[in-house]
Amino acid sequence: MTGRTIGEASVDVDGERQPAGEQSRVLAVASLSTVLVLLAFVTPLATGVRTAAGLGAGPAGLTWTLSGMSIGLAVSEFARPPAPALAPLVVVLAGSDTKAALIATAARGDRYLTLKTVTNAAPGEGKVFELWALPQGGTPKSLGVIPGGGVVRVPLSAPADEMLMNIPTLAVSVEPVGGSPTGQPTGPVLYSGAIERMY
């Protein structure tokens, strides 16, 4: 597998537009919220007369029943705990001096790794950093060239939890511009770190 230049496809997190999937999720949540509000107010109208008659209540009782049902439904929606966030994976990539140089994170379903530089590490003139997945007992697999910047994203071809399922470690090597010409690390491997899964 040849190294891939991903710099053009990676955009600094601060300047990146939301992916289409993210926009769809936001629209779905907004639409569902509207439906729930309509149900909260329409359902009591449909069943209120029978409920009040069953309780032997007159018009005043019907009014209280309708108000109580609507308020109860609304409170139950607001009181519901938020859905848990997808648990992340975290990798602290450090050099031989054990000082952290880069931190990589991703939620389980993310199709990218977010990398943050925590030192002034630079690959050098005419060189780039390339990110590698190191399978247990297998050959390194390129995840792509790391673009320059403080916080960047490296796209993945599958969700992070699938792509890195049997990968215990990530590493960073120094390569020529464009990435490794051989599909394997050709320059020194400066940083590595174990993948810590929070799930």
mmCIF file of the C-alpha atoms, coordinates in Angstrom:
data_MODEL
# 
_entry.id   MODEL 
# 
loop_
_atom_site.group_PDB 
_atom_site.id 
_atom_site.type_symbol 
_atom_site.label_atom_id 
_atom_site.label_alt_id 
_atom_site.label_comp_id 
_atom_site.label_asym_id 
_atom_site.label_entity_id 
_atom_site.label_seq_id 
_atom_site.pdbx_PDB_ins_code 
_atom_site.Cartn_x 
_atom_site.Cartn_y 
_atom_site.Cartn_z 
_atom_site.occupancy 
_atom_site.B_iso_or_equiv 
_atom_site.pdbx_formal_charge 
_atom_site.auth_seq_id 
_atom_site.auth_comp_id 
_atom_site.auth_asym_id 
_atom_site.auth_atom_id 
_atom_site.pdbx_PDB_model_num 
ATOM 1   C CA . MET A 1 1   ? 0.000   0.000  0.000  1.00 0.00 ? 1   MET A CA 1 
ATOM 2   C CA . THR A 1 2   ? 1.480   3.333  -0.968 1.00 0.00 ? 2   THR A CA 1 
ATOM 3   C CA . GLY A 1 3   ? 1.401   6.321  1.318  1.00 0.00 ? 3   GLY A CA 1 
ATOM 4   C CA . ARG A 1 4   ? -1.462  8.704  0.733  1.00 0.00 ? 4   ARG A CA 1 
ATOM 5   C CA . THR A 1 5   ? -1.311  12.457 0.838  1.00 0.00 ? 5   THR A CA 1 
ATOM 6   C CA . ILE A 1 6   ? -4.260  13.489 2.866  1.00 0.00 ? 6   ILE A CA 1 
ATOM 7   C CA . GLY A 1 7   ? -3.285  17.094 3.474  1.00 0.00 ? 7   GLY A CA 1 
ATOM 8   C CA . GLU A 1 8   ? -5.672  18.401 0.824  1.00 0.00 ? 8   GLU A CA 1 
ATOM 9   C CA . ALA A 1 9   ? -8.615  16.423 2.289  1.00 0.00 ? 9   ALA A CA 1 
ATOM 10  C CA . SER A 1 10  ? -7.842  17.416 5.883  1.00 0.00 ? 10  SER A CA 1 
ATOM 11  C CA . VAL A 1 11  ? -8.967  20.775 7.114  1.00 0.00 ? 11  VAL A CA 1 
ATOM 12  C CA . ASP A 1 12  ? -8.123  22.510 10.355 1.00 0.00 ? 12  ASP A CA 1 
ATOM 13  C CA . VAL A 1 13  ? -10.944 21.692 12.770 1.00 0.00 ? 13  VAL A CA 1 
ATOM 14  C CA . ASP A 1 14  ? -11.718 25.359 13.381 1.00 0.00 ? 14  ASP A CA 1 
ATOM 15  C CA . GLY A 1 15  ? -12.348 25.945 9.657  1.00 0.00 ? 15  GLY A CA 1 
ATOM 16  C CA . GLU A 1 16  ? -14.127 22.699 8.718  1.00 0.00 ? 16  GLU A CA 1 
ATOM 17  C CA . ARG A 1 17  ? -17.782 22.569 7.755  1.00 0.00 ? 17  ARG A CA 1 
ATOM 18  C CA . GLN A 1 18  ? -19.912 19.913 9.410  1.00 0.00 ? 18  GLN A CA 1 
ATOM 19  C CA . PRO A 1 19  ? -20.169 16.649 7.434  1.00 0.00 ? 19  PRO A CA 1 
ATOM 20  C CA . ALA A 1 20  ? -23.486 15.907 5.705  1.00 0.00 ? 20  ALA A CA 1 
ATOM 21  C CA . GLY A 1 21  ? -24.194 13.085 8.176  1.00 0.00 ? 21  GLY A CA 1 
ATOM 22  C CA . GLU A 1 22  ? -23.890 15.503 11.077 1.00 0.00 ? 22  GLU A CA 1 
ATOM 23  C CA . GLN A 1 23  ? -26.329 17.933 9.442  1.00 0.00 ? 23  GLN A CA 1 
ATOM 24  C CA . SER A 1 24  ? -28.801 15.070 8.885  1.00 0.00 ? 24  SER A CA 1 
ATOM 25  C CA . ARG A 1 25  ? -28.627 14.085 12.564 1.00 0.00 ? 25  ARG A CA 1 
ATOM 26  C CA . VAL A 1 26  ? -29.315 17.668 13.664 1.00 0.00 ? 26  VAL A CA 1 
ATOM 27  C CA . LEU A 1 27  ? -32.296 17.913 11.285 1.00 0.00 ? 27  LEU A CA 1 
ATOM 28  C CA . ALA A 1 28  ? -33.668 14.567 12.501 1.00 0.00 ? 28  ALA A CA 1 
ATOM 29  C CA . VAL A 1 29  ? -33.450 15.645 16.167 1.00 0.00 ? 29  VAL A CA 1 
ATOM 30  C CA . ALA A 1 30  ? -35.177 18.963 15.412 1.00 0.00 ? 30  ALA A CA 1 
ATOM 31  C CA . SER A 1 31  ? -37.949 17.182 13.476 1.00 0.00 ? 31  SER A CA 1 
ATOM 32  C CA . LEU A 1 32  ? -38.455 14.588 16.216 1.00 0.00 ? 32  LEU A CA 1 
ATOM 33  C CA . SER A 1 33  ? -38.687 17.329 18.845 1.00 0.00 ? 33  SER A CA 1 
ATOM 34  C CA . THR A 1 34  ? -41.462 19.020 16.856 1.00 0.00 ? 34  THR A CA 1 
ATOM 35  C CA . VAL A 1 35  ? -43.395 15.747 16.574 1.00 0.00 ? 35  VAL A CA 1 
ATOM 36  C CA . LEU A 1 36  ? -43.085 15.117 20.330 1.00 0.00 ? 36  LEU A CA 1 
ATOM 37  C CA . VAL A 1 37  ? -44.379 18.601 21.149 1.00 0.00 ? 37  VAL A CA 1 
ATOM 38  C CA . LEU A 1 38  ? -47.380 18.091 18.836 1.00 0.00 ? 38  LEU A CA 1 
ATOM 39  C CA . LEU A 1 39  ? -48.111 14.714 20.416 1.00 0.00 ? 39  LEU A CA 1 
ATOM 40  C CA . ALA A 1 40  ? -47.857 16.197 23.897 1.00 0.00 ? 40  ALA A CA 1 
ATOM 41  C CA . PHE A 1 41  ? -50.665 18.671 23.102 1.00 0.00 ? 41  PHE A CA 1 
ATOM 42  C CA . VAL A 1 42  ? -52.844 16.681 20.660 1.00 0.00 ? 42  VAL A CA 1 
ATOM 43  C CA . THR A 1 43  ? -53.020 13.352 22.540 1.00 0.00 ? 43  THR A CA 1 
ATOM 44  C CA . PRO A 1 44  ? -54.753 14.805 25.639 1.00 0.00 ? 44  PRO A CA 1 
ATOM 45  C CA . LEU A 1 45  ? -57.380 16.438 23.394 1.00 0.00 ? 45  LEU A CA 1 
ATOM 46  C CA . ALA A 1 46  ? -58.268 13.080 21.837 1.00 0.00 ? 46  ALA A CA 1 
ATOM 47  C CA . THR A 1 47  ? -58.508 11.151 25.115 1.00 0.00 ? 47  THR A CA 1 
ATOM 48  C CA . GLY A 1 48  ? -59.405 13.923 27.565 1.00 0.00 ? 48  GLY A CA 1 
ATOM 49  C CA . VAL A 1 49  ? -63.212 13.640 27.342 1.00 0.00 ? 49  VAL A CA 1 
ATOM 50  C CA . ARG A 1 50  ? -63.173 9.875  28.036 1.00 0.00 ? 50  ARG A CA 1 
ATOM 51  C CA . THR A 1 51  ? -60.644 10.311 30.849 1.00 0.00 ? 51  THR A CA 1 
ATOM 52  C CA . ALA A 1 52  ? -62.703 13.069 32.522 1.00 0.00 ? 52  ALA A CA 1 
ATOM 53  C CA . ALA A 1 53  ? -65.927 11.041 32.152 1.00 0.00 ? 53  ALA A CA 1 
ATOM 54  C CA . GLY A 1 54  ? -64.242 7.997  33.651 1.00 0.00 ? 54  GLY A CA 1 
ATOM 55  C CA . LEU A 1 55  ? -63.157 10.070 36.642 1.00 0.00 ? 55  LEU A CA 1 
ATOM 56  C CA . GLY A 1 56  ? -66.647 11.580 37.002 1.00 0.00 ? 56  GLY A CA 1 
ATOM 57  C CA . ALA A 1 57  ? -65.244 15.099 36.448 1.00 0.00 ? 57  ALA A CA 1 
ATOM 58  C CA . GLY A 1 58  ? -67.117 17.969 34.805 1.00 0.00 ? 58  GLY A CA 1 
ATOM 59  C CA . PRO A 1 59  ? -65.778 20.653 32.440 1.00 0.00 ? 59  PRO A CA 1 
ATOM 60  C CA . ALA A 1 60  ? -63.418 22.021 35.111 1.00 0.00 ? 60  ALA A CA 1 
ATOM 61  C CA . GLY A 1 61  ? -62.011 18.530 35.670 1.00 0.00 ? 61  GLY A CA 1 
ATOM 62  C CA . LEU A 1 62  ? -61.525 18.115 31.932 1.00 0.00 ? 62  LEU A CA 1 
ATOM 63  C CA . THR A 1 63  ? -59.532 21.367 31.838 1.00 0.00 ? 63  THR A CA 1 
ATOM 64  C CA . TRP A 1 64  ? -57.320 20.216 34.717 1.00 0.00 ? 64  TRP A CA 1 
ATOM 65  C CA . THR A 1 65  ? -56.842 16.809 33.102 1.00 0.00 ? 65  THR A CA 1 
ATOM 66  C CA . LEU A 1 66  ? -55.786 18.325 29.776 1.00 0.00 ? 66  LEU A CA 1 
ATOM 67  C CA . SER A 1 67  ? -53.391 20.761 31.452 1.00 0.00 ? 67  SER A CA 1 
ATOM 68  C CA . GLY A 1 68  ? -51.904 18.084 33.679 1.00 0.00 ? 68  GLY A CA 1 
ATOM 69  C CA . MET A 1 69  ? -51.339 15.624 30.840 1.00 0.00 ? 69  MET A CA 1 
ATOM 70  C CA . SER A 1 70  ? -49.620 18.223 28.653 1.00 0.00 ? 70  SER A CA 1 
ATOM 71  C CA . ILE A 1 71  ? -47.428 19.485 31.477 1.00 0.00 ? 71  ILE A CA 1 
ATOM 72  C CA . GLY A 1 72  ? -46.586 15.942 32.529 1.00 0.00 ? 72  GLY A CA 1 
ATOM 73  C CA . LEU A 1 73  ? -45.522 14.968 29.026 1.00 0.00 ? 73  LEU A CA 1 
ATOM 74  C CA . ALA A 1 74  ? -43.441 18.114 28.626 1.00 0.00 ? 74  ALA A CA 1 
ATOM 75  C CA . VAL A 1 75  ? -41.722 17.627 32.012 1.00 0.00 ? 75  VAL A CA 1 
ATOM 76  C CA . SER A 1 76  ? -40.963 13.983 31.231 1.00 0.00 ? 76  SER A CA 1 
ATOM 77  C CA . GLU A 1 77  ? -39.224 15.019 28.010 1.00 0.00 ? 77  GLU A CA 1 
ATOM 78  C CA . PHE A 1 78  ? -37.095 17.671 29.719 1.00 0.00 ? 78  PHE A CA 1 
ATOM 79  C CA . ALA A 1 79  ? -36.314 15.453 32.719 1.00 0.00 ? 79  ALA A CA 1 
ATOM 80  C CA . ARG A 1 80  ? -35.033 12.592 30.555 1.00 0.00 ? 80  ARG A CA 1 
ATOM 81  C CA . PRO A 1 81  ? -31.251 12.247 30.909 1.00 0.00 ? 81  PRO A CA 1 
ATOM 82  C CA . PRO A 1 82  ? -29.316 13.096 27.740 1.00 0.00 ? 82  PRO A CA 1 
ATOM 83  C CA . ALA A 1 83  ? -28.198 10.247 25.540 1.00 0.00 ? 83  ALA A CA 1 
ATOM 84  C CA . PRO A 1 84  ? -24.647 9.207  26.399 1.00 0.00 ? 84  PRO A CA 1 
ATOM 85  C CA . ALA A 1 85  ? -21.981 10.485 24.040 1.00 0.00 ? 85  ALA A CA 1 
ATOM 86  C CA . LEU A 1 86  ? -20.188 7.889  21.973 1.00 0.00 ? 86  LEU A CA 1 
ATOM 87  C CA . ALA A 1 87  ? -17.173 6.827  24.000 1.00 0.00 ? 87  ALA A CA 1 
ATOM 88  C CA . PRO A 1 88  ? -13.862 7.981  22.550 1.00 0.00 ? 88  PRO A CA 1 
ATOM 89  C CA . LEU A 1 89  ? -10.527 6.402  21.955 1.00 0.00 ? 89  LEU A CA 1 
ATOM 90  C CA . VAL A 1 90  ? -7.425  8.350  22.916 1.00 0.00 ? 90  VAL A CA 1 
ATOM 91  C CA . VAL A 1 91  ? -3.781  7.923  21.946 1.00 0.00 ? 91  VAL A CA 1 
ATOM 92  C CA . VAL A 1 92  ? -0.912  9.863  23.502 1.00 0.00 ? 92  VAL A CA 1 
ATOM 93  C CA . LEU A 1 93  ? 1.978   9.687  21.022 1.00 0.00 ? 93  LEU A CA 1 
ATOM 94  C CA . ALA A 1 94  ? 5.325   10.206 22.736 1.00 0.00 ? 94  ALA A CA 1 
ATOM 95  C CA . GLY A 1 95  ? 8.977   10.008 21.782 1.00 0.00 ? 95  GLY A CA 1 
ATOM 96  C CA . SER A 1 96  ? 11.758  8.002  23.406 1.00 0.00 ? 96  SER A CA 1 
ATOM 97  C CA . ASP A 1 97  ? 11.889  10.633 26.163 1.00 0.00 ? 97  ASP A CA 1 
ATOM 98  C CA . THR A 1 98  ? 8.255   9.669  27.019 1.00 0.00 ? 98  THR A CA 1 
ATOM 99  C CA . LYS A 1 99  ? 7.111   13.290 26.600 1.00 0.00 ? 99  LYS A CA 1 
ATOM 100 C CA . ALA A 1 100 ? 3.797   13.627 24.766 1.00 0.00 ? 100 ALA A CA 1 
ATOM 101 C CA . ALA A 1 101 ? 4.176   15.154 21.307 1.00 0.00 ? 101 ALA A CA 1 
ATOM 102 C CA . LEU A 1 102 ? 0.730   14.503 19.782 1.00 0.00 ? 102 LEU A CA 1 
ATOM 103 C CA . ILE A 1 103 ? -2.660  13.475 21.117 1.00 0.00 ? 103 ILE A CA 1 
ATOM 104 C CA . ALA A 1 104 ? -5.048  11.607 18.807 1.00 0.00 ? 104 ALA A CA 1 
ATOM 105 C CA . THR A 1 105 ? -8.750  11.206 19.610 1.00 0.00 ? 105 THR A CA 1 
ATOM 106 C CA . ALA A 1 106 ? -11.874 9.896  17.893 1.00 0.00 ? 106 ALA A CA 1 
ATOM 107 C CA . ALA A 1 107 ? -15.394 8.937  18.889 1.00 0.00 ? 107 ALA A CA 1 
ATOM 108 C CA . ARG A 1 108 ? -16.299 5.373  17.977 1.00 0.00 ? 108 ARG A CA 1 
ATOM 109 C CA . GLY A 1 109 ? -18.297 6.343  14.884 1.00 0.00 ? 109 GLY A CA 1 
ATOM 110 C CA . ASP A 1 110 ? -16.012 9.144  13.662 1.00 0.00 ? 110 ASP A CA 1 
ATOM 111 C CA . ARG A 1 111 ? -14.488 8.668  10.219 1.00 0.00 ? 111 ARG A CA 1 
ATOM 112 C CA . TYR A 1 112 ? -11.459 10.739 11.167 1.00 0.00 ? 112 TYR A CA 1 
ATOM 113 C CA . LEU A 1 113 ? -8.819  11.049 13.863 1.00 0.00 ? 113 LEU A CA 1 
ATOM 114 C CA . THR A 1 114 ? -8.349  14.463 15.445 1.00 0.00 ? 114 THR A CA 1 
ATOM 115 C CA . LEU A 1 115 ? -4.695  15.162 16.227 1.00 0.00 ? 115 LEU A CA 1 
ATOM 116 C CA . LYS A 1 116 ? -3.430  17.930 18.470 1.00 0.00 ? 116 LYS A CA 1 
ATOM 117 C CA . THR A 1 117 ? 0.240   18.862 18.617 1.00 0.00 ? 117 THR A CA 1 
ATOM 118 C CA . VAL A 1 118 ? 1.318   19.474 22.205 1.00 0.00 ? 118 VAL A CA 1 
ATOM 119 C CA . THR A 1 119 ? 4.961   20.291 21.484 1.00 0.00 ? 119 THR A CA 1 
ATOM 120 C CA . ASN A 1 120 ? 6.673   22.220 18.695 1.00 0.00 ? 120 ASN A CA 1 
ATOM 121 C CA . ALA A 1 121 ? 7.464   18.971 16.882 1.00 0.00 ? 121 ALA A CA 1 
ATOM 122 C CA . ALA A 1 122 ? 8.182   19.465 13.181 1.00 0.00 ? 122 ALA A CA 1 
ATOM 123 C CA . PRO A 1 123 ? 9.255   16.900 10.577 1.00 0.00 ? 123 PRO A CA 1 
ATOM 124 C CA . GLY A 1 124 ? 11.945  19.114 9.052  1.00 0.00 ? 124 GLY A CA 1 
ATOM 125 C CA . GLU A 1 125 ? 12.472  20.784 5.688  1.00 0.00 ? 125 GLU A CA 1 
ATOM 126 C CA . GLY A 1 126 ? 11.012  18.764 2.785  1.00 0.00 ? 126 GLY A CA 1 
ATOM 127 C CA . LYS A 1 127 ? 9.571   16.124 5.139  1.00 0.00 ? 127 LYS A CA 1 
ATOM 128 C CA . VAL A 1 128 ? 6.143   15.233 6.548  1.00 0.00 ? 128 VAL A CA 1 
ATOM 129 C CA . PHE A 1 129 ? 4.794   13.224 9.454  1.00 0.00 ? 129 PHE A CA 1 
ATOM 130 C CA . GLU A 1 130 ? 2.899   10.069 8.495  1.00 0.00 ? 130 GLU A CA 1 
ATOM 131 C CA . LEU A 1 131 ? 0.526   8.247  10.855 1.00 0.00 ? 131 LEU A CA 1 
ATOM 132 C CA . TRP A 1 132 ? 0.648   4.449  11.061 1.00 0.00 ? 132 TRP A CA 1 
ATOM 133 C CA . ALA A 1 133 ? -1.575  1.759  12.578 1.00 0.00 ? 133 ALA A CA 1 
ATOM 134 C CA . LEU A 1 134 ? 0.572   -0.998 14.079 1.00 0.00 ? 134 LEU A CA 1 
ATOM 135 C CA . PRO A 1 135 ? -1.320  -4.313 14.222 1.00 0.00 ? 135 PRO A CA 1 
ATOM 136 C CA . GLN A 1 136 ? -0.178  -6.969 16.700 1.00 0.00 ? 136 GLN A CA 1 
ATOM 137 C CA . GLY A 1 137 ? 2.434   -8.996 14.831 1.00 0.00 ? 137 GLY A CA 1 
ATOM 138 C CA . GLY A 1 138 ? 1.553   -7.453 11.443 1.00 0.00 ? 138 GLY A CA 1 
ATOM 139 C CA . THR A 1 139 ? 3.014   -4.858 9.113  1.00 0.00 ? 139 THR A CA 1 
ATOM 140 C CA . PRO A 1 140 ? 2.294   -1.149 9.667  1.00 0.00 ? 140 PRO A CA 1 
ATOM 141 C CA . LYS A 1 141 ? -0.642  0.321  7.751  1.00 0.00 ? 141 LYS A CA 1 
ATOM 142 C CA . SER A 1 142 ? -0.571  3.959  6.692  1.00 0.00 ? 142 SER A CA 1 
ATOM 143 C CA . LEU A 1 143 ? -3.452  6.083  7.950  1.00 0.00 ? 143 LEU A CA 1 
ATOM 144 C CA . GLY A 1 144 ? -2.178  9.050  5.976  1.00 0.00 ? 144 GLY A CA 1 
ATOM 145 C CA . VAL A 1 145 ? 0.071   12.075 6.064  1.00 0.00 ? 145 VAL A CA 1 
ATOM 146 C CA . ILE A 1 146 ? -0.559  14.388 9.010  1.00 0.00 ? 146 ILE A CA 1 
ATOM 147 C CA . PRO A 1 147 ? -1.205  17.923 7.726  1.00 0.00 ? 147 PRO A CA 1 
ATOM 148 C CA . GLY A 1 148 ? 0.547   20.821 9.413  1.00 0.00 ? 148 GLY A CA 1 
ATOM 149 C CA . GLY A 1 149 ? -1.337  22.713 12.101 1.00 0.00 ? 149 GLY A CA 1 
ATOM 150 C CA . GLY A 1 150 ? -2.084  22.713 15.801 1.00 0.00 ? 150 GLY A CA 1 
ATOM 151 C CA . VAL A 1 151 ? -5.334  20.699 15.602 1.00 0.00 ? 151 VAL A CA 1 
ATOM 152 C CA . VAL A 1 152 ? -5.963  18.711 12.416 1.00 0.00 ? 152 VAL A CA 1 
ATOM 153 C CA . ARG A 1 153 ? -8.023  15.797 11.171 1.00 0.00 ? 153 ARG A CA 1 
ATOM 154 C CA . VAL A 1 154 ? -6.800  12.728 9.346  1.00 0.00 ? 154 VAL A CA 1 
ATOM 155 C CA . PRO A 1 155 ? -9.678  11.069 7.455  1.00 0.00 ? 155 PRO A CA 1 
ATOM 156 C CA . LEU A 1 156 ? -10.326 7.351  7.942  1.00 0.00 ? 156 LEU A CA 1 
ATOM 157 C CA . SER A 1 157 ? -11.858 5.019  5.354  1.00 0.00 ? 157 SER A CA 1 
ATOM 158 C CA . ALA A 1 158 ? -14.175 3.481  7.997  1.00 0.00 ? 158 ALA A CA 1 
ATOM 159 C CA . PRO A 1 159 ? -15.482 4.440  11.455 1.00 0.00 ? 159 PRO A CA 1 
ATOM 160 C CA . ALA A 1 160 ? -12.677 4.625  14.018 1.00 0.00 ? 160 ALA A CA 1 
ATOM 161 C CA . ASP A 1 161 ? -13.869 1.695  16.139 1.00 0.00 ? 161 ASP A CA 1 
ATOM 162 C CA . GLU A 1 162 ? -13.912 -0.561 13.047 1.00 0.00 ? 162 GLU A CA 1 
ATOM 163 C CA . MET A 1 163 ? -10.739 0.780  11.443 1.00 0.00 ? 163 MET A CA 1 
ATOM 164 C CA . LEU A 1 164 ? -8.708  0.422  14.642 1.00 0.00 ? 164 LEU A CA 1 
ATOM 165 C CA . MET A 1 165 ? -10.477 -2.630 16.096 1.00 0.00 ? 165 MET A CA 1 
ATOM 166 C CA . ASN A 1 166 ? -7.423  -4.926 16.283 1.00 0.00 ? 166 ASN A CA 1 
ATOM 167 C CA . ILE A 1 167 ? -4.825  -2.166 16.408 1.00 0.00 ? 167 ILE A CA 1 
ATOM 168 C CA . PRO A 1 168 ? -3.118  -1.720 19.782 1.00 0.00 ? 168 PRO A CA 1 
ATOM 169 C CA . THR A 1 169 ? -0.716  1.079  18.806 1.00 0.00 ? 169 THR A CA 1 
ATOM 170 C CA . LEU A 1 170 ? -0.311  4.099  16.536 1.00 0.00 ? 170 LEU A CA 1 
ATOM 171 C CA . ALA A 1 171 ? 3.025   5.544  15.440 1.00 0.00 ? 171 ALA A CA 1 
ATOM 172 C CA . VAL A 1 172 ? 4.364   8.560  13.553 1.00 0.00 ? 172 VAL A CA 1 
ATOM 173 C CA . SER A 1 173 ? 7.308   8.436  11.157 1.00 0.00 ? 173 SER A CA 1 
ATOM 174 C CA . VAL A 1 174 ? 9.166   11.094 9.163  1.00 0.00 ? 174 VAL A CA 1 
ATOM 175 C CA . GLU A 1 175 ? 8.634   10.638 5.426  1.00 0.00 ? 175 GLU A CA 1 
ATOM 176 C CA . PRO A 1 176 ? 9.236   12.487 2.141  1.00 0.00 ? 176 PRO A CA 1 
ATOM 177 C CA . VAL A 1 177 ? 6.571   14.957 1.024  1.00 0.00 ? 177 VAL A CA 1 
ATOM 178 C CA . GLY A 1 178 ? 3.599   12.916 -0.184 1.00 0.00 ? 178 GLY A CA 1 
ATOM 179 C CA . GLY A 1 179 ? 4.199   10.106 2.276  1.00 0.00 ? 179 GLY A CA 1 
ATOM 180 C CA . SER A 1 180 ? 6.144   6.884  2.238  1.00 0.00 ? 180 SER A CA 1 
ATOM 181 C CA . PRO A 1 181 ? 6.886   5.744  -1.318 1.00 0.00 ? 181 PRO A CA 1 
ATOM 182 C CA . THR A 1 182 ? 6.982   2.080  -0.243 1.00 0.00 ? 182 THR A CA 1 
ATOM 183 C CA . GLY A 1 183 ? 3.829   1.772  1.865  1.00 0.00 ? 183 GLY A CA 1 
ATOM 184 C CA . GLN A 1 184 ? 5.993   1.135  4.912  1.00 0.00 ? 184 GLN A CA 1 
ATOM 185 C CA . PRO A 1 185 ? 7.843   3.572  7.179  1.00 0.00 ? 185 PRO A CA 1 
ATOM 186 C CA . THR A 1 186 ? 11.066  4.650  5.493  1.00 0.00 ? 186 THR A CA 1 
ATOM 187 C CA . GLY A 1 187 ? 12.201  7.341  7.932  1.00 0.00 ? 187 GLY A CA 1 
ATOM 188 C CA . PRO A 1 188 ? 12.673  7.272  11.684 1.00 0.00 ? 188 PRO A CA 1 
ATOM 189 C CA . VAL A 1 189 ? 9.635   6.480  13.832 1.00 0.00 ? 189 VAL A CA 1 
ATOM 190 C CA . LEU A 1 190 ? 9.658   9.391  16.262 1.00 0.00 ? 190 LEU A CA 1 
ATOM 191 C CA . TYR A 1 191 ? 6.445   8.893  18.238 1.00 0.00 ? 191 TYR A CA 1 
ATOM 192 C CA . SER A 1 192 ? 4.206   6.019  19.257 1.00 0.00 ? 192 SER A CA 1 
ATOM 193 C CA . GLY A 1 193 ? 1.453   5.333  21.737 1.00 0.00 ? 193 GLY A CA 1 
ATOM 194 C CA . ALA A 1 194 ? -1.061  2.714  22.816 1.00 0.00 ? 194 ALA A CA 1 
ATOM 195 C CA . ILE A 1 195 ? -4.717  3.157  21.890 1.00 0.00 ? 195 ILE A CA 1 
ATOM 196 C CA . GLU A 1 196 ? -6.795  3.635  25.031 1.00 0.00 ? 196 GLU A CA 1 
ATOM 197 C CA . ARG A 1 197 ? -10.451 2.808  24.462 1.00 0.00 ? 197 ARG A CA 1 
ATOM 198 C CA . MET A 1 198 ? -12.980 4.391  26.814 1.00 0.00 ? 198 MET A CA 1 
ATOM 199 C CA . TYR A 1 199 ? -15.518 1.646  26.060 1.00 0.00 ? 199 TYR A CA 1 
# 
